[in-house]
Amino acid sequence: MKARVEVSFRDGVLDPEAQAIGRALASLGFGDVRGVRRTKVIELDLATTDRATAESELKAMCEQLLANPVIETYRISLTE
Amino acid sequence: MKARVEVSFRDGVLDPEAQAIGRALASLGFGDVRGVRRTKVIELDLATTDRATAESELKAMCEQLLANPVIETYRISLTE
């Protein structure tokens, strides 16, 4: 089973790297950029074929490693 | 106009951070993970409303900053 985990900063949380990208684009002459946001996407190949097992495992992986629940939110999607 | 840039490593290019995630998941007891891949997603708010302008600007942004053409590929999508 293939899993896709999208991890983004919570609204209102400062993303220094996104800000740095915005400044760098401006310094390269791209004056058209009004906002920059970043999302981390982690794709996982899971041995299990059971959807419920995959979902609970992924939730635990996110809570323990892939996302920082204090400043990040995550979204999980599964494909057979 | 909103733009979404997805940047991934080219096939065959080693992604040390993805490997580290894989090892960390295994050490946390998640033995079900067979592969890990990462994608960087950068969302941009552009002032322009002209699609062709946005596309050419985004291509230049990717070539100059957002992606390393030697080891990464990128995919651009636009929404009004």
Backbone of each chain as nested JSON, in Angstrom:
{
  "chains": [
    {"id": "A", "residues": [
      {"number": 1, "name": "MET", "atoms": {"N": [0.846, -1.197, 0.0], "CA": [0.0, 0.0, 0.0], "C": [0.888, 1.256, 0.0]}},
      {"number": 2, "name": "LYS", "atoms": {"N": [0.472, 2.271, -0.786], "CA": [1.245, 3.523, -0.831], "C": [0.548, 4.563, 0.026]}},
      {"number": 3, "name": "ALA", "atoms": {"N": [1.358, 5.259, 0.836], "CA": [0.803, 6.307, 1.693], "C": [1.464, 7.634, 1.355]}},
      {"number": 4, "name": "ARG", "atoms": {"N": [0.67, 8.709, 1.492], "CA": [1.208, 10.052, 1.25], "C": [0.88, 10.883, 2.477]}},
      {"number": 5, "name": "VAL", "atoms": {"N": [1.902, 11.432, 3.112], "CA": [1.713, 12.263, 4.303], "C": [2.129, 13.691, 3.939]}},
      {"number": 6, "name": "GLU", "atoms": {"N": [1.191, 14.635, 4.077], "CA": [1.496, 16.04, 3.801], "C": [1.567, 16.781, 5.137]}},
      {"number": 7, "name": "VAL", "atoms": {"N": [2.711, 17.382, 5.404], "CA": [2.941, 18.068, 6.677], "C": [3.126, 19.561, 6.406]}},
      {"number": 8, "name": "SER", "atoms": {"N": [2.275, 20.382, 7.027], "CA": [2.367, 21.838, 6.836], "C": [2.41, 22.535, 8.19]}},
      {"number": 9, "name": "PHE", "atoms": {"N": [2.905, 23.757, 8.169], "CA": [2.905, 24.537, 9.412], "C": [1.465, 24.951, 9.72]}},
      {"number": 10, "name": "ARG", "atoms": {"N": [1.114, 24.987, 10.994], "CA": [-0.179, 25.503, 11.412], "C": [-0.273, 26.975, 11.025]}},
      {"number": 11, "name": "ASP", "atoms": {"N": [-1.525, 27.467, 10.791], "CA": [-1.711, 28.882, 10.481], "C": [-1.129, 29.728, 11.621]}},
      {"number": 12, "name": "GLY", "atoms": {"N": [-0.457, 30.787, 11.228], "CA": [0.066, 31.703, 12.251], "C": [1.462, 31.343, 12.716]}},
      {"number": 13, "name": "VAL", "atoms": {"N": [1.922, 30.125, 12.366], "CA": [3.277, 29.738, 12.767], "C": [4.253, 30.25, 11.707]}},
      {"number": 14, "name": "LEU", "atoms": {"N": [5.275, 30.925, 12.147], "CA": [6.276, 31.505, 11.247], "C": [7.09, 30.392, 10.59]}},
      {"number": 15, "name": "ASP", "atoms": {"N": [7.255, 30.485, 9.248], "CA": [8.071, 29.494, 8.531], "C": [9.306, 30.218, 7.995]}},
      {"number": 16, "name": "PRO", "atoms": {"N": [10.398, 30.202, 8.741], "CA": [11.583, 30.975, 8.35], "C": [12.106, 30.603, 6.965]}},
      {"number": 17, "name": "GLU", "atoms": {"N": [11.997, 29.3, 6.627], "CA": [12.543, 28.886, 5.322], "C": [11.681, 29.46, 4.183]}},
      {"number": 18, "name": "ALA", "atoms": {"N": [10.376, 29.463, 4.395], "CA": [9.504, 30.047, 3.372], "C": [9.791, 31.541, 3.231]}},
      {"number": 19, "name": "GLN", "atoms": {"N": [10.039, 32.196, 4.349], "CA": [10.37, 33.635, 4.3], "C": [11.678, 33.855, 3.547]}},
      {"number": 20, "name": "ALA", "atoms": {"N": [12.631, 32.956, 3.791], "CA": [13.936, 33.08, 3.109], "C": [13.764, 32.886, 1.609]}},
      {"number": 21, "name": "ILE", "atoms": {"N": [12.885, 31.957, 1.229], "CA": [12.611, 31.737, -0.198], "C": [12.003, 33.008, -0.794]}},
      {"number": 22, "name": "GLY", "atoms": {"N": [11.073, 33.609, -0.066], "CA": [10.438, 34.836, -0.554], "C": [11.442, 35.943, -0.76]}},
      {"number": 23, "name": "ARG", "atoms": {"N": [12.333, 36.116, 0.213], "CA": [13.366, 37.171, 0.088], "C": [14.319, 36.866, -1.055]}},
      {"number": 24, "name": "ALA", "atoms": {"N": [14.684, 35.594, -1.2], "CA": [15.624, 35.23, -2.264], "C": [14.987, 35.473, -3.632]}},
      {"number": 25, "name": "LEU", "atoms": {"N": [13.725, 35.12, -3.769], "CA": [13.044, 35.357, -5.052], "C": [13.007, 36.849, -5.355]}},
      {"number": 26, "name": "ALA", "atoms": {"N": [12.729, 37.659, -4.327], "CA": [12.684, 39.113, -4.54], "C": [14.067, 39.62, -4.954]}},
      {"number": 27, "name": "SER", "atoms": {"N": [15.1, 39.101, -4.322], "CA": [16.458, 39.585, -4.66], "C": [16.875, 39.137, -6.061]}},
      {"number": 28, "name": "LEU", "atoms": {"N": [16.217, 38.072, -6.563], "CA": [16.519, 37.624, -7.934], "C": [15.675, 38.396, -8.957]}},
      {"number": 29, "name": "GLY", "atoms": {"N": [14.847, 39.327, -8.425], "CA": [14.063, 40.161, -9.335], "C": [12.64, 39.693, -9.562]}},
      {"number": 30, "name": "PHE", "atoms": {"N": [12.191, 38.669, -8.856], "CA": [10.807, 38.194, -8.989], "C": [9.926, 38.985, -8.013]}},
      {"number": 31, "name": "GLY", "atoms": {"N": [9.472, 40.152, -8.487], "CA": [8.725, 41.049, -7.59], "C": [7.248, 40.722, -7.525]}},
      {"number": 32, "name": "ASP", "atoms": {"N": [6.842, 39.643, -8.156], "CA": [5.42, 39.321, -8.323], "C": [4.897, 38.4, -7.2]}},
      {"number": 33, "name": "VAL", "atoms": {"N": [5.804, 37.979, -6.313], "CA": [5.443, 36.959, -5.314], "C": [4.871, 37.64, -4.069]}},
      {"number": 34, "name": "ARG", "atoms": {"N": [3.632, 37.29, -3.697], "CA": [2.97, 37.924, -2.552], "C": [3.021, 37.036, -1.305]}},
      {"number": 35, "name": "GLY", "atoms": {"N": [3.241, 35.734, -1.474], "CA": [3.261, 34.839, -0.313], "C": [3.907, 33.523, -0.682]}},
      {"number": 36, "name": "VAL", "atoms": {"N": [4.573, 32.912, 0.297], "CA": [5.242, 31.623, 0.072], "C": [4.89, 30.701, 1.247]}},
      {"number": 37, "name": "ARG", "atoms": {"N": [4.47, 29.483, 0.954], "CA": [4.207, 28.484, 1.999], "C": [4.883, 27.178, 1.576]}},
      {"number": 38, "name": "ARG", "atoms": {"N": [5.33, 26.42, 2.52], "CA": [5.988, 25.143, 2.216], "C": [5.194, 24.001, 2.82]}},
      {"number": 39, "name": "THR", "atoms": {"N": [5.194, 22.886, 2.131], "CA": [4.599, 21.648, 2.645], "C": [5.609, 20.527, 2.42]}},
      {"number": 40, "name": "LYS", "atoms": {"N": [5.79, 19.706, 3.441], "CA": [6.641, 18.515, 3.305], "C": [5.739, 17.35, 2.901]}},
      {"number": 41, "name": "VAL", "atoms": {"N": [6.105, 16.649, 1.841], "CA": [5.324, 15.466, 1.443], "C": [6.234, 14.261, 1.594]}},
      {"number": 42, "name": "ILE", "atoms": {"N": [5.765, 13.282, 2.362], "CA": [6.551, 12.055, 2.562], "C": [5.708, 10.896, 2.025]}},
      {"number": 43, "name": "GLU", "atoms": {"N": [6.261, 10.2, 1.047], "CA": [5.564, 9.046, 0.47], "C": [6.192, 7.769, 1.02]}},
      {"number": 44, "name": "LEU", "atoms": {"N": [5.328, 6.862, 1.468], "CA": [5.807, 5.632, 2.107], "C": [5.201, 4.42, 1.405]}},
      {"number": 45, "name": "ASP", "atoms": {"N": [6.033, 3.408, 1.167], "CA": [5.525, 2.119, 0.683], "C": [5.354, 1.226, 1.912]}},
      {"number": 46, "name": "LEU", "atoms": {"N": [4.123, 0.794, 2.164], "CA": [3.855, -0.033, 3.343], "C": [3.593, -1.48, 2.912]}},
      {"number": 47, "name": "ALA", "atoms": {"N": [4.119, -2.419, 3.68], "CA": [3.916, -3.844, 3.342], "C": [2.457, -4.254, 3.57]}},
      {"number": 48, "name": "THR", "atoms": {"N": [1.814, -3.653, 4.564], "CA": [0.449, -4.083, 4.875], "C": [-0.506, -3.791, 3.726]}},
      {"number": 49, "name": "THR", "atoms": {"N": [-1.542, -4.643, 3.612], "CA": [-2.571, -4.369, 2.599], "C": [-3.892, -4.02, 3.283]}},
      {"number": 50, "name": "ASP", "atoms": {"N": [-3.848, -3.975, 4.631], "CA": [-5.059, -3.666, 5.381], "C": [-5.129, -2.17, 5.664]}},
      {"number": 51, "name": "ARG", "atoms": {"N": [-6.207, -1.534, 5.179], "CA": [-6.345, -0.081, 5.253], "C": [-6.358, 0.431, 6.703]}},
      {"number": 52, "name": "ALA", "atoms": {"N": [-7.098, -0.256, 7.555], "CA": [-7.209, 0.22, 8.952], "C": [-5.852, 0.158, 9.648]}},
      {"number": 53, "name": "THR", "atoms": {"N": [-5.13, -0.935, 9.386], "CA": [-3.785, -1.081, 9.977], "C": [-2.891, 0.047, 9.482]}},
      {"number": 54, "name": "ALA", "atoms": {"N": [-2.933, 0.298, 8.178], "CA": [-2.083, 1.346, 7.584], "C": [-2.415, 2.694, 8.207]}},
      {"number": 55, "name": "GLU", "atoms": {"N": [-3.695, 2.988, 8.334], "CA": [-4.092, 4.303, 8.868], "C": [-3.619, 4.495, 10.308]}},
      {"number": 56, "name": "SER", "atoms": {"N": [-3.791, 3.446, 11.115], "CA": [-3.377, 3.628, 12.532], "C": [-1.853, 3.714, 12.64]}},
      {"number": 57, "name": "GLU", "atoms": {"N": [-1.15, 2.932, 11.8], "CA": [0.33, 3.001, 11.821], "C": [0.801, 4.396, 11.401]}},
      {"number": 58, "name": "LEU", "atoms": {"N": [0.184, 4.905, 10.327], "CA": [0.599, 6.222, 9.81], "C": [0.35, 7.322, 10.838]}},
      {"number": 59, "name": "LYS", "atoms": {"N": [-0.795, 7.217, 11.529], "CA": [-1.11, 8.22, 12.556], "C": [-0.024, 8.206, 13.643]}},
      {"number": 60, "name": "ALA", "atoms": {"N": [0.375, 6.988, 14.031], "CA": [1.426, 6.857, 15.063], "C": [2.762, 7.385, 14.53]}},
      {"number": 61, "name": "MET", "atoms": {"N": [3.072, 7.092, 13.261], "CA": [4.327, 7.594, 12.675], "C": [4.336, 9.118, 12.683]}},
      {"number": 62, "name": "CYS", "atoms": {"N": [3.192, 9.727, 12.342], "CA": [3.12, 11.194, 12.306], "C": [3.291, 11.765, 13.706]}},
      {"number": 63, "name": "GLU", "atoms": {"N": [2.592, 11.178, 14.668], "CA": [2.638, 11.699, 16.035], "C": [4.035, 11.524, 16.646]}},
      {"number": 64, "name": "GLN", "atoms": {"N": [4.736, 10.461, 16.251], "CA": [6.035, 10.186, 16.881], "C": [7.226, 10.777, 16.139]}},
      {"number": 65, "name": "LEU", "atoms": {"N": [7.062, 10.956, 14.802], "CA": [8.271, 11.365, 14.054], "C": [8.018, 12.376, 12.932]}},
      {"number": 66, "name": "LEU", "atoms": {"N": [7.047, 12.071, 12.082], "CA": [6.963, 12.809, 10.815], "C": [6.456, 14.244, 10.973]}},
      {"number": 67, "name": "ALA", "atoms": {"N": [5.658, 14.501, 12.019], "CA": [5.135, 15.864, 12.196], "C": [5.312, 16.294, 13.647]}},
      {"number": 68, "name": "ASN", "atoms": {"N": [5.519, 17.587, 13.834], "CA": [5.593, 18.134, 15.196], "C": [4.206, 18.707, 15.511]}},
      {"number": 69, "name": "PRO", "atoms": {"N": [3.409, 17.974, 16.319], "CA": [2.008, 18.387, 16.516], "C": [1.842, 19.787, 17.099]}},
      {"number": 70, "name": "VAL", "atoms": {"N": [2.889, 20.321, 17.716], "CA": [2.775, 21.664, 18.314], "C": [2.677, 22.725, 17.213]}},
      {"number": 71, "name": "ILE", "atoms": {"N": [3.483, 22.596, 16.154], "CA": [3.544, 23.649, 15.133], "C": [3.105, 23.172, 13.744]}},
      {"number": 72, "name": "GLU", "atoms": {"N": [2.84, 21.86, 13.608], "CA": [2.509, 21.348, 12.273], "C": [1.2, 20.567, 12.293]}},
      {"number": 73, "name": "THR", "atoms": {"N": [0.54, 20.553, 11.123], "CA": [-0.612, 19.671, 10.936], "C": [-0.226, 18.664, 9.854]}},
      {"number": 74, "name": "TYR", "atoms": {"N": [-0.911, 17.536, 9.799], "CA": [-0.587, 16.546, 8.764], "C": [-1.862, 15.975, 8.166]}},
      {"number": 75, "name": "ARG", "atoms": {"N": [-1.747, 15.532, 6.93], "CA": [-2.877, 14.932, 6.217], "C": [-2.366, 13.63, 5.601]}},
      {"number": 76, "name": "ILE", "atoms": {"N": [-3.128, 12.562, 5.787], "CA": [-2.713, 11.237, 5.31], "C": [-3.629, 10.808, 4.164]}},
      {"number": 77, "name": "SER", "atoms": {"N": [-3.054, 10.276, 3.093], "CA": [-3.894, 9.659, 2.051], "C": [-3.251, 8.332, 1.648]}},
      {"number": 78, "name": "LEU", "atoms": {"N": [-4.119, 7.36, 1.331], "CA": [-3.654, 6.002, 1.013], "C": [-4.103, 5.606, -0.391]}},
      {"number": 79, "name": "THR", "atoms": {"N": [-3.241, 4.902, -1.118], "CA": [-3.646, 4.336, -2.413], "C": [-3.235, 2.871, -2.423]}},
      {"number": 80, "name": "GLU", "atoms": {"N": [-4.128, 2.043, -3.008], "CA": [-3.861, 0.592, -3.001], "C": [-2.612, 0.274, -3.835]}}
    ]},
    {"id": "B", "residues": [
      {"number": 1, "name": "MET", "atoms": {"N": [-3.004, 34.889, -8.478], "CA": [-2.958, 33.498, -8.956], "C": [-2.138, 32.658, -7.973]}},
      {"number": 2, "name": "LYS", "atoms": {"N": [-2.613, 31.441, -7.696], "CA": [-1.873, 30.545, -6.787], "C": [-1.096, 29.512, -7.603]}},
      {"number": 3, "name": "ALA", "atoms": {"N": [0.157, 29.343, -7.188], "CA": [0.991, 28.361, -7.882], "C": [1.457, 27.307, -6.89]}},
      {"number": 4, "name": "ARG", "atoms": {"N": [1.608, 26.077, -7.399], "CA": [2.102, 24.984, -6.558], "C": [3.273, 24.352, -7.291]}},
      {"number": 5, "name": "VAL", "atoms": {"N": [4.435, 24.341, -6.651], "CA": [5.64, 23.752, -7.251], "C": [6.012, 22.512, -6.434]}},
      {"number": 6, "name": "GLU", "atoms": {"N": [6.049, 21.355, -7.082], "CA": [6.452, 20.116, -6.404], "C": [7.852, 19.732, -6.882]}},
      {"number": 7, "name": "VAL", "atoms": {"N": [8.775, 19.641, -5.944], "CA": [10.174, 19.351, -6.27], "C": [10.553, 17.998, -5.675]}},
      {"number": 8, "name": "SER", "atoms": {"N": [10.992, 17.082, -6.528], "CA": [11.38, 15.736, -6.065], "C": [12.765, 15.394, -6.586]}},
      {"number": 9, "name": "PHE", "atoms": {"N": [13.39, 14.445, -5.912], "CA": [14.691, 13.984, -6.397], "C": [14.478, 13.167, -7.669]}},
      {"number": 10, "name": "ARG", "atoms": {"N": [15.399, 13.266, -8.593], "CA": [15.372, 12.435, -9.8], "C": [15.518, 10.972, -9.373]}},
      {"number": 11, "name": "ASP", "atoms": {"N": [14.967, 10.048, -10.199], "CA": [15.116, 8.617, -9.91], "C": [16.611, 8.27, -9.828]}},
      {"number": 12, "name": "GLY", "atoms": {"N": [16.942, 7.459, -8.855], "CA": [18.336, 7.01, -8.757], "C": [19.197, 7.925, -7.908]}},
      {"number": 13, "name": "VAL", "atoms": {"N": [18.686, 9.126, -7.59], "CA": [19.465, 10.03, -6.749], "C": [19.177, 9.689, -5.285]}},
      {"number": 14, "name": "LEU", "atoms": {"N": [20.225, 9.523, -4.521], "CA": [20.104, 9.156, -3.103], "C": [19.516, 10.322, -2.314]}},
      {"number": 15, "name": "ASP", "atoms": {"N": [18.501, 10.027, -1.473], "CA": [17.911, 11.069, -0.627], "C": [18.246, 10.735, 0.824]}},
      {"number": 16, "name": "PRO", "atoms": {"N": [19.341, 11.268, 1.348], "CA": [19.784, 10.909, 2.698], "C": [18.726, 11.147, 3.764]}},
      {"number": 17, "name": "GLU", "atoms": {"N": [17.932, 12.23, 3.583], "CA": [16.934, 12.536, 4.625], "C": [15.818, 11.486, 4.604]}},
      {"number": 18, "name": "ALA", "atoms": {"N": [15.452, 11.059, 3.406], "CA": [14.424, 10.009, 3.323], "C": [14.948, 8.715, 3.937]}},
      {"number": 19, "name": "GLN", "atoms": {"N": [16.218, 8.438, 3.706], "CA": [16.824, 7.229, 4.31], "C": [16.824, 7.339, 5.832]}},
      {"number": 20, "name": "ALA", "atoms": {"N": [17.132, 8.528, 6.313], "CA": [17.167, 8.732, 7.777], "C": [15.773, 8.547, 8.361]}},
      {"number": 21, "name": "ILE", "atoms": {"N": [14.746, 9.011, 7.635], "CA": [13.363, 8.828, 8.096], "C": [13.05, 7.331, 8.162]}},
      {"number": 22, "name": "GLY", "atoms": {"N": [13.47, 6.608, 7.127], "CA": [13.223, 5.17, 7.095], "C": [13.865, 4.458, 8.276]}},
      {"number": 23, "name": "ARG", "atoms": {"N": [15.124, 4.813, 8.548], "CA": [15.833, 4.184, 9.678], "C": [15.177, 4.554, 11.008]}},
      {"number": 24, "name": "ALA", "atoms": {"N": [14.771, 5.813, 11.121], "CA": [14.16, 6.266, 12.383], "C": [12.83, 5.546, 12.612]}},
      {"number": 25, "name": "LEU", "atoms": {"N": [12.046, 5.389, 11.551], "CA": [10.766, 4.678, 11.69], "C": [11.019, 3.232, 12.125]}},
      {"number": 26, "name": "ALA", "atoms": {"N": [12.037, 2.604, 11.517], "CA": [12.356, 1.212, 11.895], "C": [12.772, 1.154, 13.362]}},
      {"number": 27, "name": "SER", "atoms": {"N": [13.572, 2.104, 13.791], "CA": [14.043, 2.073, 15.197], "C": [12.892, 2.355, 16.165]}},
      {"number": 28, "name": "LEU", "atoms": {"N": [11.827, 2.991, 15.673], "CA": [10.651, 3.231, 16.54], "C": [9.708, 2.028, 16.515]}},
      {"number": 29, "name": "GLY", "atoms": {"N": [10.12, 0.987, 15.732], "CA": [9.316, -0.232, 15.727], "C": [8.354, -0.344, 14.561]}},
      {"number": 30, "name": "PHE", "atoms": {"N": [8.396, 0.591, 13.616], "CA": [7.524, 0.514, 12.436], "C": [8.236, -0.321, 11.363]}},
      {"number": 31, "name": "GLY", "atoms": {"N": [8.053, -1.637, 11.465], "CA": [8.786, -2.54, 10.576], "C": [8.098, -2.754, 9.238]}},
      {"number": 32, "name": "ASP", "atoms": {"N": [7.018, -2.032, 9.0], "CA": [6.167, -2.264, 7.837], "C": [6.547, -1.388, 6.636]}},
      {"number": 33, "name": "VAL", "atoms": {"N": [7.522, -0.498, 6.843], "CA": [7.845, 0.508, 5.829], "C": [8.884, -0.059, 4.85]}},
      {"number": 34, "name": "ARG", "atoms": {"N": [8.528, -0.111, 3.55], "CA": [9.43, -0.687, 2.541], "C": [10.174, 0.396, 1.767]}},
      {"number": 35, "name": "GLY", "atoms": {"N": [9.672, 1.636, 1.762], "CA": [10.346, 2.695, 1.001], "C": [9.855, 4.057, 1.462]}},
      {"number": 36, "name": "VAL", "atoms": {"N": [10.74, 5.052, 1.384], "CA": [10.395, 6.417, 1.799], "C": [10.895, 7.375, 0.717]}},
      {"number": 37, "name": "ARG", "atoms": {"N": [10.044, 8.277, 0.265], "CA": [10.466, 9.305, -0.698], "C": [9.94, 10.654, -0.182]}},
      {"number": 38, "name": "ARG", "atoms": {"N": [10.661, 11.699, -0.452], "CA": [10.232, 13.038, -0.005], "C": [9.995, 13.933, -1.213]}},
      {"number": 39, "name": "THR", "atoms": {"N": [9.029, 14.808, -1.084], "CA": [8.773, 15.838, -2.097], "C": [8.622, 17.16, -1.366]}},
      {"number": 40, "name": "LYS", "atoms": {"N": [9.263, 18.184, -1.91], "CA": [9.108, 19.545, -1.375], "C": [7.982, 20.217, -2.144]}},
      {"number": 41, "name": "VAL", "atoms": {"N": [7.007, 20.772, -1.452], "CA": [5.929, 21.505, -2.126], "C": [6.016, 22.956, -1.685]}},
      {"number": 42, "name": "ILE", "atoms": {"N": [6.113, 23.843, -2.669], "CA": [6.19, 25.276, -2.378], "C": [4.979, 25.935, -3.029]}},
      {"number": 43, "name": "GLU", "atoms": {"N": [4.156, 26.573, -2.206], "CA": [2.982, 27.262, -2.73], "C": [3.262, 28.758, -2.752]}},
      {"number": 44, "name": "LEU", "atoms": {"N": [2.949, 29.383, -3.88], "CA": [3.255, 30.805, -4.07], "C": [1.982, 31.555, -4.449]}},
      {"number": 45, "name": "ASP", "atoms": {"N": [1.796, 32.722, -3.846], "CA": [0.725, 33.628, -4.279], "C": [1.367, 34.633, -5.229]}},
      {"number": 46, "name": "LEU", "atoms": {"N": [0.888, 34.651, -6.474], "CA": [1.468, 35.557, -7.469], "C": [0.493, 36.698, -7.757]}},
      {"number": 47, "name": "ALA", "atoms": {"N": [1.034, 37.892, -7.919], "CA": [0.177, 39.055, -8.198], "C": [-0.405, 38.973, -9.612]}},
      {"number": 48, "name": "THR", "atoms": {"N": [0.352, 38.4, -10.542], "CA": [-0.128, 38.38, -11.932], "C": [-1.394, 37.543, -12.065]}},
      {"number": 49, "name": "THR", "atoms": {"N": [-2.227, 37.928, -13.053], "CA": [-3.423, 37.124, -13.336], "C": [-3.294, 36.481, -14.724]}},
      {"number": 50, "name": "ASP", "atoms": {"N": [-2.135, 36.726, -15.362], "CA": [-1.924, 36.18, -16.702], "C": [-1.204, 34.841, -16.594]}},
      {"number": 51, "name": "ARG", "atoms": {"N": [-1.848, 33.799, -17.126], "CA": [-1.334, 32.43, -16.974], "C": [0.054, 32.259, -17.611]}},
      {"number": 52, "name": "ALA", "atoms": {"N": [0.205, 32.794, -18.81], "CA": [1.477, 32.603, -19.53], "C": [2.618, 33.285, -18.77]}},
      {"number": 53, "name": "THR", "atoms": {"N": [2.331, 34.487, -18.256], "CA": [3.356, 35.198, -17.472], "C": [3.724, 34.38, -16.244]}},
      {"number": 54, "name": "ALA", "atoms": {"N": [2.69, 33.876, -15.562], "CA": [2.938, 33.093, -14.342], "C": [3.787, 31.864, -14.663]}},
      {"number": 55, "name": "GLU", "atoms": {"N": [3.444, 31.178, -15.738], "CA": [4.177, 29.943, -16.071], "C": [5.642, 30.231, -16.373]}},
      {"number": 56, "name": "SER", "atoms": {"N": [5.884, 31.281, -17.143], "CA": [7.294, 31.554, -17.495], "C": [8.071, 32.037, -16.262]}},
      {"number": 57, "name": "GLU", "atoms": {"N": [7.406, 32.826, -15.402], "CA": [8.079, 33.277, -14.165], "C": [8.421, 32.078, -13.273]}},
      {"number": 58, "name": "LEU", "atoms": {"N": [7.438, 31.177, -13.13], "CA": [7.645, 30.019, -12.25], "C": [8.778, 29.136, -12.759]}},
      {"number": 59, "name": "LYS", "atoms": {"N": [8.827, 28.962, -14.081], "CA": [9.9, 28.151, -14.669], "C": [11.264, 28.769, -14.328]}},
      {"number": 60, "name": "ALA", "atoms": {"N": [11.329, 30.095, -14.448], "CA": [12.59, 30.781, -14.138], "C": [12.913, 30.674, -12.639]}},
      {"number": 61, "name": "MET", "atoms": {"N": [11.879, 30.782, -11.784], "CA": [12.099, 30.647, -10.334], "C": [12.651, 29.262, -10.016]}},
      {"number": 62, "name": "CYS", "atoms": {"N": [12.086, 28.237, -10.67], "CA": [12.542, 26.861, -10.409], "C": [13.983, 26.679, -10.876]}},
      {"number": 63, "name": "GLU", "atoms": {"N": [14.265, 27.178, -12.078], "CA": [15.607, 26.987, -12.634], "C": [16.658, 27.755, -11.825]}},
      {"number": 64, "name": "GLN", "atoms": {"N": [16.26, 28.898, -11.249], "CA": [17.252, 29.722, -10.543], "C": [17.339, 29.441, -9.045]}},
      {"number": 65, "name": "LEU", "atoms": {"N": [16.225, 28.946, -8.459], "CA": [16.264, 28.847, -6.981], "C": [15.574, 27.607, -6.403]}},
      {"number": 66, "name": "LEU", "atoms": {"N": [14.347, 27.369, -6.853], "CA": [13.509, 26.406, -6.119], "C": [13.925, 24.95, -6.332]}},
      {"number": 67, "name": "ALA", "atoms": {"N": [14.547, 24.656, -7.477], "CA": [14.942, 23.263, -7.725], "C": [16.378, 23.221, -8.235]}},
      {"number": 68, "name": "ASN", "atoms": {"N": [17.077, 22.157, -7.902], "CA": [18.428, 21.955, -8.431], "C": [18.304, 21.007, -9.623]}},
      {"number": 69, "name": "PRO", "atoms": {"N": [18.366, 21.571, -10.859], "CA": [18.086, 20.745, -12.042], "C": [18.995, 19.511, -12.185]}},
      {"number": 70, "name": "VAL", "atoms": {"N": [20.135, 19.518, -11.526], "CA": [21.057, 18.371, -11.648], "C": [20.468, 17.143, -10.958]}},
      {"number": 71, "name": "ILE", "atoms": {"N": [19.884, 17.333, -9.776], "CA": [19.419, 16.182, -8.985], "C": [17.907, 16.181, -8.732]}},
      {"number": 72, "name": "GLU", "atoms": {"N": [17.232, 17.262, -9.141], "CA": [15.799, 17.342, -8.845], "C": [14.977, 17.601, -10.098]}},
      {"number": 73, "name": "THR", "atoms": {"N": [13.72, 17.158, -10.055], "CA": [12.761, 17.525, -11.104], "C": [11.672, 18.35, -10.426]}},
      {"number": 74, "name": "TYR", "atoms": {"N": [10.947, 19.14, -11.202], "CA": [9.87, 19.942, -10.599], "C": [8.62, 19.885, -11.47]}},
      {"number": 75, "name": "ARG", "atoms": {"N": [7.494, 20.115, -10.83], "CA": [6.206, 20.111, -11.519], "C": [5.438, 21.346, -11.038]}},
      {"number": 76, "name": "ILE", "atoms": {"N": [4.901, 22.09, -11.997], "CA": [4.226, 23.356, -11.668], "C": [2.73, 23.201, -11.931]}},
      {"number": 77, "name": "SER", "atoms": {"N": [1.904, 23.672, -11.008], "CA": [0.457, 23.734, -11.305], "C": [-0.069, 25.089, -10.825]}},
      {"number": 78, "name": "LEU", "atoms": {"N": [-1.031, 25.614, -11.59], "CA": [-1.579, 26.951, -11.309], "C": [-3.072, 26.856, -11.04]}},
      {"number": 79, "name": "THR", "atoms": {"N": [-3.551, 27.671, -10.089], "CA": [-5.01, 27.773, -9.879], "C": [-5.343, 29.256, -9.828]}},
      {"number": 80, "name": "GLU", "atoms": {"N": [-6.505, 29.598, -10.43], "CA": [-6.886, 31.025, -10.515], "C": [-7.118, 31.596, -9.111]}}
    ]}
  ]
}
